Structures are given as C-alpha cells and as structure tokens.
Amino acid sequence: MGQNSALIRRWFDEVWNQGREETVDAMCAKDVIGHGQAQHGADIHGPEHFKQFLRSFLSGFSDIHVEIHDTIEQDDKVMARWTATLTHSGTFLGIPSSGKHVSVNGMSVQRIVGGKIVEGWDNWDQLSLLVQLGAVLPAKFL
C-alpha cells in the first residue's frame, strides 16, 4: 500500500469512524477545497468549513463506520471506494430522527501535496440514503 492510500485510510478512520476534528486540522491544507460533500454545487473551503459540515452530519447520524474496499493511487491523487453504515439518530436535512440503520456506497478522490489533503472530490449515493430514510419514494419498475 502506498503512502497516499495509507493517508486516505487514516482520514476515513479518524475523521468519520472516530469523529476526530483534530485530524481535519492535521491532515488538510489551510486552503483545502472539498467538492461533493455539501449541497449541489456548494464546495467546502478550508478545514473550519469542513468541520462545520462534519458536525452537521454527525448531529444527524451516529454509529458511523466507513469500510474502505479499494484504493488506487495515481500521481498526487488517491481514490477510495467505500461503504458507510450509520444510524439516523438526529435531524438531517430537516428529516427527523428515524432510528433507521442505513448503508451508503461512495467513492472519494483526494489530491495530496506535501502529505496534506489539498483538494477532494466525493461521489456518494445520496439518493439511496434519502430512500432508506423514507424521505424519497423508491423507484418502481414495471
């Protein structure tokens, strides 16, 4: 496993599985940009903004566990394919706590410079999350 793969695994374990905000400060560049975590087209700028997003997400979900299935490295980028399991234990996007246990798949690409995350792109199945929470009806096929 390469250095950047180890870094992204540490990120998911410490930030998402353990909720450690100090890891955000330690692993992100001051001008880090995150794409795909927040609302459509809204980027996250800087560690403080990411920690606000993290707090908001953690206020809606508990028992978060992210499992990394694969990592791929190329130049200054590393990609992780992952599954997150979590419990809807608080209000999220205006949806009151349901107590439901849900599972979501995603992929993240992070650009690493000098051992710090400088940019990240996340693509995760937000629609599946909303369907599992009962906020969106599942598609019916004939």
C-alpha positions in Angstrom: 0.0 0.0 0.0 1.3 3.4 -1.0 1.7 6.4 1.3 -1.4 8.2 -0.1 -3.5 5.1 0.3 -2.5 4.9 4.0 -3.3 8.6 4.3 -6.9 8.3 2.9 -7.5 5.2 5.1 -6.3 7.2 8.2 -8.6 10.1 7.1 -11.7 7.9 6.9 -10.9 6.0 10.1 -10.1 9.0 12.3 -12.4 11.7 10.8 -15.5 9.6 10.0 -15.2 6.5 12.2 -13.9 8.3 15.3 -15.2 11.8 14.7 -11.8 13.4 15.4 -11.8 17.1 14.3 -8.1 17.4 15.2 -7.4 15.1 12.3 -9.0 17.5 9.9 -6.6 20.2 11.1 -3.6 17.8 10.9 -4.3 16.4 7.5 -5.8 19.3 5.5 -4.0 22.2 3.9 -5.3 25.6 5.1 -6.8 26.3 1.7 -8.3 22.8 1.1 -11.3 22.6 -1.2 -13.9 19.8 -1.0 -16.3 19.0 -3.8 -19.4 16.9 -3.5 -19.9 16.7 0.3 -22.4 19.5 0.7 -25.4 20.7 -1.3 -25.4 20.7 -5.0 -22.6 22.8 -6.4 -21.6 24.1 -2.9 -17.9 23.5 -2.2 -16.3 23.3 1.2 -13.4 25.8 1.7 -10.9 25.3 4.4 -10.7 23.0 7.5 -13.1 25.0 9.6 -15.8 24.8 6.9 -15.3 21.1 6.6 -15.5 20.7 10.4 -18.9 22.5 10.3 -20.1 20.0 7.7 -18.7 17.1 9.8 -20.5 18.4 12.9 -23.8 18.8 11.0 -23.5 15.3 9.6 -22.6 13.8 12.9 -25.6 15.5 14.6 -27.9 13.5 12.2 -26.1 10.2 12.3 -24.3 8.0 14.9 -22.5 4.7 14.8 -20.8 5.7 11.6 -18.5 3.1 10.2 -16.7 3.6 6.9 -15.1 0.5 5.3 -12.6 1.1 2.6 -12.9 -1.6 -0.1 -10.2 -0.4 -2.5 -7.7 2.4 -3.0 -6.0 3.4 -6.2 -3.1 5.9 -6.4 -2.0 7.9 -9.4 0.5 10.8 -9.2 -0.7 13.1 -6.4 -4.2 11.6 -6.2 -5.7 8.6 -4.4 -9.2 7.2 -4.8 -11.1 5.1 -2.2 -14.2 3.0 -2.8 -16.1 2.7 0.4 -19.3 1.8 2.2 -20.6 3.7 5.2 -23.1 2.2 7.7 -24.8 4.6 10.1 -27.8 5.2 12.3 -30.2 8.1 11.7 -30.2 9.3 15.3 -30.8 13.1 14.8 -32.4 15.5 12.4 -30.7 15.6 9.0 -31.7 17.9 6.2 -34.9 18.6 8.1 -35.7 14.9 8.3 -36.4 13.9 12.0 -34.5 11.0 13.5 -35.9 7.7 12.4 -33.5 5.4 14.2 -33.0 3.5 11.0 -29.7 1.8 10.2 -28.6 2.7 6.7 -25.8 1.8 4.3 -24.4 4.1 1.6 -21.7 3.5 -1.1 -19.3 6.1 -2.4 -16.0 7.0 -3.9 -13.6 9.7 -2.9 -10.6 11.1 -4.7 -8.2 13.3 -2.8 -5.2 15.2 -4.1 -2.3 15.1 -1.7 0.6 17.6 -1.7 3.3 17.5 0.9 1.4 15.0 3.0 -1.7 17.2 3.2 -5.0 17.0 1.5 -5.4 20.0 -0.8 -8.5 19.0 -2.7 -11.1 16.3 -2.6 -14.0 15.0 -4.7 -16.7 12.9 -3.2 -19.4 11.0 -5.1 -21.8 9.1 -2.8 -25.3 7.7 -3.2 -27.2 10.5 -1.5 -30.4 9.4 -3.2 -30.1 5.9 -1.7 -29.7 7.5 1.7 -32.9 9.5 1.3 -34.8 6.5 0.1 -33.6 4.4 3.1 -34.7 7.3 5.4 -38.1 7.3 3.8 -37.7 10.9 2.6 -37.9 9.8 -1.1 -40.0 7.0 -2.5 -38.1 4.2 -4.2 -38.4 3.9 -8.0 -40.9 1.3 -9.2 -40.1 -0.5 -12.4 -42.6 -2.4 -14.5 
